[in-house]
C-alpha cells in the first residue's frame, strides 16, 4: 500500500507492490534460476534462493463440509527427519482483493523459522468460494476445518498450532481461538475487539468506514444475512438482530473462552484507527487474564504491519514472530523474549517505544479544563480554574463540515502520519458559525497527552435529533496550524426540541507529545464526512454550561520527561 498512485479504495495495492508479490509467488512455485532472477530488481533473489533450499511452497484447495472450496497456500520446511514434527501457523487473509497472497512476503520467515505455515482466504474472499459472513460462525467452523486439514499433513505437530492475521484475518483468528482449543496462541494486528462499537460510537454510525468495507467485500459476494445487516445500518435501524450479529463476531464477548484456556493473545492497533474501535481493543486486552501483549502505533488501520507483510521489518510482525516462537517453540524471530503488557509509540515519533504493564499504569491522571467564555472574543477558553456557567455558543448544522476533520482519507491519512506528514488545518479559517472553539493558554514546557479523555457539555438542539463532533487539536500559535490529537462524535435522538441535555462521553484515547509554546484547542462542530450525523439541516445547536453541570474537558496531561 503506497501513497503514490492512491486508489479511491484505501485498501488497494499499487502496481509495483502487486508485481513484486506476483514475482515472489512464481519464484516460490518454480524456484528456477529464471524465476528467482526476476526478483533481482527488488534485491530479493538471494533471499528466495535460500528459501528454495530450505522450504517448499504449494497452492492448495481445502473443501469444507458444505462443499465450499477455500483457496490456500502451504509452506513447509524441507527435509524433516523421520518422526520430526514442526509447529504450525495459520494465516487467515486480510480484507484485500488478493486474499491470502497478501502474506507471501511473510511465508519465508515462518518457514526458515521451522514452521509449517498455511495461509488461506476466508469463504467469499478472493479465490475462495462461498459467500462472505464477516467472521461469523460459518467462518469459525471453516477455521476449524482448515486446522483439521493442516494437522493431517506429515510433519505438523497438532499440539503447536497458532493463528496470525491482519485486519479481517485478525478477527477471524481471535474468534477461531475462542472455539478451538487446538489454537495455542494468537497474534492479531489491526484487530477488532467489538464490532458494534466499531460501527456505532456514542450513538453515531461510522458510515464512511463501513461503506468502504462493504465496497471492498462486494455486496454480490455477501451472504443474505449480511446484506440485510448492510441495509439496516444504512437505514440507521439499530435492533436486536444487528446487536446479535455484532456480538457473536466480537472477541470481547468471548473472554471466558480465552481466559479459561489461558490463550496467549497479542493485539495491535493504532491511535488514529478509523476502521475498528480502539477503546474496544484496549478493553479486550485489559480483561484478558492469560499471557497478553498490546501494541499501539502512530497511524491508521494496517499502516504499522504493512512493511512486515511484504517481508520487511515492522514492529507488529516482529512481535508476532517472537510471540509464536515463545509459545510454540519455533525460531522465526530474533530470539528475544516477547514483550508482555503494553508497548506504544507516541504521535508522531515512530522511534518512540514506551512500555507499561497495564492500561492503568499507562494512562496518566486527568487534568480538568473547564470550557469558559472569553468576554468579547469569538472563541472561548479552556481554563484550569473553577467551572464557569451561564454562557452559550450556537453552531449551525448545514450538512457542511469545517477544516477540522477526523481524517481526509481512510487509512492513507494515517500512512502519511507515519511518514511524518500529519494532516494540518488552520483553525483561524474555521467558520465560527459552524463550530465553536475553546483554547488553553500556551504551555511553557513540552507536555504529553497520554490515556483517556472525557468531555461534558450541555446540548440544546432545535430538532429532535442532533449530532455534535468534538476534536482536540495541537495548535502552533506562531503559524496557526493544528493537527488532530483525538476526536469523538455524540448523537442524541428523540429529544424534545429546544430541551437542554447534558452529555458526558469519551474521546478516543491518545498519546501525543506537545512542544513547548503550543496550545490545546477543542473544536465542536456538527458534521464530519466520517460519520453519519442525525442533524436535520438547516438547523442550529446551542452548547451551554448550566450551573451544577458546568462543561469540562478532562485530559491526561503531564510534562514531557
C-alpha positions in Angstrom: 0.0 0.0 0.0 1.6 3.2 -1.1 0.7 6.9 -1.0 1.8 7.2 -4.7 -1.0 6.4 -7.1 -3.6 6.2 -4.4 -6.8 4.4 -5.5 -10.2 5.5 -4.4 -10.3 2.3 -2.4 -7.9 2.8 0.5 -7.1 -0.9 0.7 -5.8 -1.3 -2.9 -2.1 -2.1 -3.5 -0.2 -0.2 -6.2 1.1 -1.9 -9.3 4.7 -2.3 -8.1 3.5 -4.0 -4.9 1.4 -6.4 -6.9 4.2 -7.1 -9.4 6.6 -7.9 -6.5 4.1 -10.3 -4.8 3.4 -12.0 -8.1 7.2 -12.5 -8.7 7.7 -13.9 -5.2 4.8 -16.3 -5.8 6.2 -17.5 -9.1 9.7 -18.0 -7.6 8.3 -20.0 -4.7 6.2 -22.2 -7.0 9.0 -22.7 -9.5 12.4 -21.9 -7.9 14.2 -21.9 -11.3 17.1 -19.5 -12.0 14.8 -17.6 -14.3 12.0 -17.1 -11.8 14.4 -16.3 -8.9 16.4 -14.0 -11.1 13.3 -11.9 -11.7 13.5 -10.9 -8.1 16.8 -9.1 -8.6 15.0 -5.9 -9.3 13.8 -5.8 -5.7 17.0 -7.2 -4.2 15.3 -10.5 -3.3 16.9 -13.1 -5.5 19.4 -14.3 -2.9 16.7 -14.4 -0.2 14.5 -16.7 -2.2 17.3 -18.9 -3.4 17.9 -19.7 0.3 14.2 -20.3 0.8 14.1 -22.8 -2.1 16.8 -24.8 -0.4 15.0 -24.9 3.0 11.3 -24.7 2.2 8.7 -25.8 -0.3 5.6 -24.0 -1.4 2.4 -25.2 -2.9 -1.1 -23.8 -3.6 -3.9 -26.0 -2.4 -7.7 -26.2 -2.2 -9.4 -27.2 1.0 -13.0 -28.4 0.8 -15.4 -27.5 3.6 -18.2 -29.8 4.9 -20.8 -28.0 2.7 -18.7 -28.3 -0.4 -17.3 -24.8 -0.4 -13.7 -24.7 -1.6 -11.2 -22.4 0.1 -8.1 -21.1 -1.7 -5.0 -21.7 0.3 -1.2 -22.0 0.2 1.1 -24.2 2.3 4.8 -23.6 3.0 6.7 -26.4 4.7 10.3 -26.9 5.9 12.1 -29.4 3.7 13.9 -32.5 4.9 12.2 -33.0 8.2 13.7 -36.0 9.9 11.5 -39.2 10.3 9.2 -38.6 13.2 10.1 -34.9 13.4 7.1 -32.6 13.8 7.2 -28.8 13.5 4.9 -26.0 14.9 2.3 -24.5 12.6 0.9 -21.1 12.0 -2.4 -20.4 10.1 -2.9 -17.1 8.4 -6.5 -16.1 7.5 -6.4 -13.3 4.9 -6.9 -9.6 5.5 -9.6 -7.9 3.6 -7.8 -7.4 0.2 -8.5 -8.5 -3.3 -5.5 -10.9 -3.5 -6.6 -12.7 -0.3 -4.0 -14.9 1.3 -1.4 -13.8 -1.1 -1.0 -10.6 1.0 1.1 -12.8 3.3 3.5 -14.1 0.7 6.3 -11.9 2.0 6.0 -13.5 5.4 6.0 -17.1 4.5 9.8 -17.2 4.0 10.4 -16.1 7.7 7.9 -18.5 9.1 9.3 -21.4 7.1 13.0 -20.6 7.8 12.0 -20.5 11.5 10.9 -24.1 11.3 7.1 -23.6 10.9 4.6 -25.2 8.7 2.5 -22.2 7.6 -0.9 -22.3 5.9 -2.4 -19.1 4.5 -6.0 -19.1 3.3 -8.7 -16.8 2.0 -11.9 -17.0 4.0 -15.1 -18.0 2.2 -16.3 -15.4 -0.3 -12.9 -13.6 -0.4 -10.5 -13.5 -3.3 -10.2 -17.0 -4.9 -12.3 -18.9 -2.3 -15.9 -20.0 -3.0 -19.0 -19.3 -1.0 -20.4 -16.1 0.5 -18.9 -13.6 2.9 -20.2 -13.9 6.5 -17.9 -11.4 8.2 -16.0 -13.7 10.5 -19.3 -15.3 11.6 -20.0 -18.8 12.9 -19.5 -20.3 9.4 -16.1 -18.7 9.1 -15.1 -20.0 12.6 -16.2 -23.5 11.6 -14.1 -23.2 8.4 -11.1 -22.2 10.5 -11.5 -25.5 12.5 -11.7 -27.4 9.2 -8.5 -25.7 8.0 -6.8 -26.8 11.2 -8.1 -30.4 10.6 -6.5 -30.3 7.1 -3.2 -28.8 8.3 -2.6 -31.2 11.2 -3.3 -34.1 8.8 -0.1 -33.2 6.9 3.0 -35.1 7.6 5.4 -33.4 9.9 2.9 -31.0 11.6 2.6 -31.0 15.4 -1.1 -30.9 16.3 -0.2 -29.6 19.7 1.6 -26.5 18.5 -0.8 -24.5 16.3 -1.1 -20.8 16.3 -3.0 -18.2 14.3 -1.7 -14.9 12.9 -3.9 -12.4 11.0 -4.1 -8.8 10.0 -7.4 -6.9 10.0 -10.1 -9.3 8.8 -7.7 -12.1 9.4 -7.1 -10.8 13.0 -10.8 -11.0 13.8 -11.0 -14.5 12.2 -8.0 -15.7 14.2 -9.4 -14.4 17.5 -12.8 -15.8 17.0 -11.5 -19.2 15.9 -9.3 -19.4 19.0 -12.4 -18.8 21.2 -13.9 -22.0 19.8 -11.0 -24.3 19.0 -8.7 -25.4 21.9 -6.1 -26.6 19.4 -5.1 -23.0 18.8 -2.4 -22.4 21.4 -1.5 -18.8 20.5 -2.9 -15.8 18.6 -1.4 -12.7 17.1 -3.9 -10.2 15.6 -2.7 -7.0 14.0 -5.1 -4.1 13.3 -7.6 -6.2 15.3 -11.1 -5.5 16.4 -12.5 -6.1 19.9 -16.1 -5.2 19.5 -17.8 -5.0 16.1 -20.8 -3.0 17.4 -18.5 -0.4 19.0 -16.7 -0.1 15.7 -20.0 0.6 13.8 -21.6 2.9 16.4 -19.7 5.3 18.6 -21.7 7.3 21.1 -24.8 6.6 19.1 -23.2 7.7 15.8 -22.6 5.5 12.8 -19.1 5.2 11.4 -20.6 5.2 7.9 -17.6 6.2 5.8 -15.5 3.3 7.0 -18.5 0.9 6.8 -19.2 1.8 3.2 -15.6 1.4 2.3 -15.6 -2.1 3.8 -18.8 -3.1 2.1 -17.5 -1.8 -1.3 -14.4 -3.9 -0.9 -16.3 -7.0 0.2 -18.5 -6.6 -2.8 -22.2 -6.8 -1.9 -22.8 -9.5 -4.6 -20.5 -11.8 -2.6 -22.1 -11.2 0.8 -24.4 -13.6 2.5 -28.2 -12.9 2.6 -27.8 -12.2 6.4 -25.0 -9.7 5.9 -26.8 -8.0 3.0 -29.8 -7.5 5.4 -27.4 -6.0 8.0 -25.9 -3.7 5.5 -29.3 -2.2 4.6 -30.3 -1.8 8.3 -27.0 0.1 9.1 -27.6 2.3 6.0 -31.1 3.0 7.2 -30.0 3.6 10.8 -32.0 0.8 12.1 -30.4 -0.5 15.3 -32.2 -3.6 16.6 -31.6 -6.9 18.3 -30.6 -8.5 15.0 -27.7 -6.1 14.5 -26.6 -6.3 18.1 -26.6 -10.1 17.9 -24.8 -10.1 14.5 -22.1 -8.0 16.1 -21.9 -9.8 19.4 -21.1 -13.2 18.0 -18.3 -11.6 15.9 -16.8 -9.6 18.8 -13.8 -11.1 20.6 -14.7 -9.0 23.7 -17.7 -11.2 24.2 -15.6 -14.4 24.2 -13.4 -13.5 27.2 -14.5 -16.6 29.2 -13.1 -18.8 26.5 -9.8 -17.0 26.2 -9.3 -16.8 30.0 -10.5 -20.3 30.6 -7.9 -21.7 28.1 -5.2 -19.2 29.2 -4.8 -18.4 25.5 -1.7 -16.2 24.8 -3.0 -13.2 22.7 -1.1 -10.4 21.0 -3.1 -7.4 19.7 -2.1 -4.3 17.8 -3.9 -1.2 16.9 -3.3 2.5 16.0 -4.0 5.8 17.7 -5.9 7.1 14.7 -7.5 3.8 13.7 -10.6 4.6 11.5 -11.9 1.1 10.9 -12.2 -0.5 14.3 -12.8 0.8 17.8 -9.5 1.4 19.7 -11.2 1.6 23.1 -12.8 -1.8 22.5 -9.3 -3.3 21.7 -7.9 -1.8 24.9 -10.9 -3.2 26.9 -10.4 -6.6 25.4 -6.7 -6.5 26.3 -7.4 -5.3 29.8 -9.8 -8.1 30.6 -7.6 -10.9 29.3 -6.1 -12.9 32.2 -3.7 -15.0 30.2 -0.4 -14.1 28.6 -1.1 -10.9 26.6 0.5 -8.0 24.8 -0.8 -4.8 23.2 1.0 -2.6 20.7 -0.5 0.9 19.8 1.2 2.7 17.0 1.2 6.0 15.1 -1.1 5.9 12.1 -4.3 4.1 11.0 -5.6 0.7 10.1 -2.9 -1.7 8.7 -0.2 1.0 8.5 2.1 -0.5 11.1 2.3 -4.1 9.9 2.3 -3.3 6.2 6.1 -3.5 5.6 6.2 -6.8 7.6 3.5 -8.4 5.4 5.7 -7.6 2.4 8.7 -9.4 4.1 10.4 -6.3 5.5 10.7 -5.3 9.2 7.8 -3.9 11.2 7.1 -3.9 14.9 3.8 -5.8 14.7 5.2 -8.7 12.6 8.5 -8.9 14.6 6.4 -9.1 17.7 4.3 -11.8 16.1 7.3 -13.9 15.3 8.6 -13.6 18.8 5.1 -14.4 20.2 4.8 -17.6 18.3 8.4 -18.6 18.9 7.9 -18.2 22.7 4.6 -20.1 22.8 5.0 -22.7 20.0 8.8 -23.3 20.0 9.8 -22.1 16.6 12.6 -19.8 15.6 11.2 -17.2 13.1 12.1 -14.2 15.4 15.3 -12.8 16.7 15.5 -14.9 19.8 14.3 -12.2 22.2 11.6 -12.8 24.8 8.3 -11.2 23.7 7.1 -8.1 25.3 4.2 -8.6 27.7 1.9 -5.7 28.7 1.6 -2.5 26.6 4.1 -1.2 24.0 3.4 2.1 22.3 4.6 4.9 20.1 3.5 8.5 20.6 2.4 10.8 17.9 4.3 11.4 15.7 7.6 9.7 16.7 8.0 6.3 15.1 11.2 5.7 17.0 9.4 6.1 20.4 9.0 2.8 22.3 7.3 3.0 25.7 6.4 0.0 27.8 3.9 -0.4 30.6 2.4 -3.4 32.4 -1.2 -2.4 32.1 -3.5 0.3 30.8 -4.0 1.5 34.4 -0.2 2.1 34.6 -0.2 3.6 31.1 -2.9 6.2 31.4 -1.9 9.5 33.1 -4.1 11.2 35.7 -6.6 13.5 34.0 -6.4 17.3 34.3 -9.7 19.1 34.1 -10.1 22.1 31.8 -13.4 24.0 32.1 -15.0 25.4 29.0 -15.2 29.1 29.7 -16.4 32.2 27.9 -13.9 34.9 27.0 -15.8 38.1 27.1 -15.8 39.9 23.8 -13.9 37.2 22.0 -15.3 34.8 19.3 -13.6 31.8 20.9 -13.7 30.6 24.5 -11.1 29.4 26.9 -10.1 26.0 28.2 -9.4 27.1 31.8 -7.9 25.1 34.6 -9.7 27.3 37.1 -13.2 26.9 38.5 -16.1 25.8 36.3 -18.0 28.6 34.5 -21.7 28.5 34.0 -24.1 30.8 32.2 -22.5 31.0 28.8 -23.8 29.6 25.5 -22.5 29.2 22.0 -24.6 28.4 18.9 -23.4 26.4 16.0 -25.2 25.9 12.7 -25.8 22.5 11.2 -25.8 22.8 7.4 -24.5 19.4 6.3 -21.2 21.0 5.7 -18.1 20.4 7.8 -15.1 22.5 8.7 -11.3 22.3 8.2 -11.1 20.2 11.3 -11.7 16.5 10.3 -11.1 13.0 11.6 -9.2 12.1 8.5 -9.4 13.4 4.9 -8.8 9.8 3.7 -9.3 6.5 5.4 -6.0 4.6 6.0 -4.0 6.9 3.8 -4.0 9.9 6.1 -2.6 7.6 8.8 0.1 6.3 6.4 1.1 9.9 5.8 1.3 10.4 9.6 3.8 7.5 9.8 5.9 9.3 7.3 5.9 12.4 9.4 3.2 14.3 7.5 0.1 14.6 9.8 -2.9 16.4 8.3 -2.9 20.1 9.3 -5.5 22.7 9.3 -5.6 26.4 10.2 -8.1 26.9 12.9 -8.4 30.6 12.2 -10.1 29.6 8.9 -12.8 27.5 10.6 -16.2 29.2 10.2 -17.3 30.1 13.7 -20.9 29.8 12.6 -20.3 26.0 12.0 -18.1 25.3 15.0 -17.2 26.6 18.5 -13.6 26.7 19.7 -12.0 26.8 23.1 -8.2 27.3 23.7 -5.8 26.8 26.5 -3.0 29.2 27.4 0.3 28.3 25.7 2.2 25.6 27.6 5.5 26.8 28.9 7.2 23.4 28.6 6.7 20.3 26.4 3.7 18.3 27.5 2.3 14.8 26.8 -1.3 13.7 26.4 -1.4 10.0 27.4 -4.5 8.0 28.1 -8.3 8.5 28.3 -10.1 11.8 27.7 -13.7 12.8 28.6 -15.9 15.7 27.5 -19.0 17.1 29.2 -21.2 19.6 27.5 -24.9 20.6 27.6 -26.5 20.5 24.2 -29.8 22.2 23.3 -30.8 21.3 19.7 -33.7 22.9 17.9 -34.6 19.5 16.4 -35.4 16.1 18.0 -32.2 14.5 16.8 -28.7 16.1 16.8 -25.1 15.2 16.3 -22.0 17.0 17.5 -18.4 16.2 16.7 -15.6 17.1 19.1 -11.9 17.4 18.1 -8.9 18.1 20.3 -6.1 19.8 18.3 -2.5 20.6 18.9 -2.1 24.2 17.6 1.1 26.2 17.0 0.1 29.8 17.8 3.0 31.0 15.6 1.6 29.5 12.4 -2.0 28.9 13.3 -1.6 25.3 12.0 -3.1 22.5 14.0 -3.1 18.7 14.0 -5.7 16.3 15.4 -4.9 14.6 18.6 -8.2 12.9 19.1 -11.9 13.2 18.5 -15.4 11.7 19.1 -19.0 12.2 17.9 -22.1 12.2 20.0 -25.7 11.8 18.8 -28.9 12.5 20.7 -32.2 11.1 19.4 -35.8 11.5 20.1 -35.2 14.6 22.2 -37.8 17.3 22.8 -36.8 20.2 20.5 -35.3 23.0 22.5 -34.6 20.9 25.5 -31.1 21.1 27.1 -29.4 17.7 27.7 -26.1 17.3 29.5 -23.9 14.6 27.8 -20.7 13.1 29.1 -18.7 11.0 26.7 -15.2 9.7 26.0 -12.9 10.9 23.2 -10.6 8.3 21.6 -7.6 7.5 23.8 -4.4 9.3 22.7 -0.7 9.5 23.2 0.7 12.8 21.9 3.7 15.0 22.6 3.2 18.7 22.6 6.1 21.1 22.0 6.6 24.0 24.4 4.6 27.1 23.4 1.7 25.0 21.9 -1.9 25.2 22.9 -4.7 22.7 23.0 -7.9 23.6 21.1 -11.3 22.0 21.5 -13.4 22.3 18.4 -17.1 21.3 18.5 -18.9 21.1 15.1 -21.9 19.4 13.7 -20.7 17.5 10.7 -17.8 15.3 9.6 -17.9 13.1 6.5 -16.5 10.2 8.5 -19.8 10.0 10.5 -23.5 9.8 9.5 -24.9 12.7 11.5 -28.5 12.9 12.6 -28.9 16.7 12.1 -31.9 18.0 10.1 -30.5 20.8 8.0 -30.5 23.6 8.2 -30.8 24.0 12.0 -28.8 25.1 14.9 -27.5 23.6 18.2 -26.8 25.6 21.3 -23.9 24.5 23.5 -24.2 25.6 27.1 -22.8 25.3 30.6 -25.6 25.4 33.2 -24.8 25.8 36.9 -24.2 22.4 38.5 -23.3 20.8 35.2 -20.5 23.1 34.1 -18.9 21.9 30.8 -15.4 20.5 31.0 -12.7 18.5 29.1 -10.6 16.0 31.1 -7.2 15.5 29.5 -4.5 13.0 30.7 -1.7 15.6 30.8 1.7 16.0 32.3 5.1 17.5 31.5 7.1 15.5 28.9 10.0 13.9 30.6 
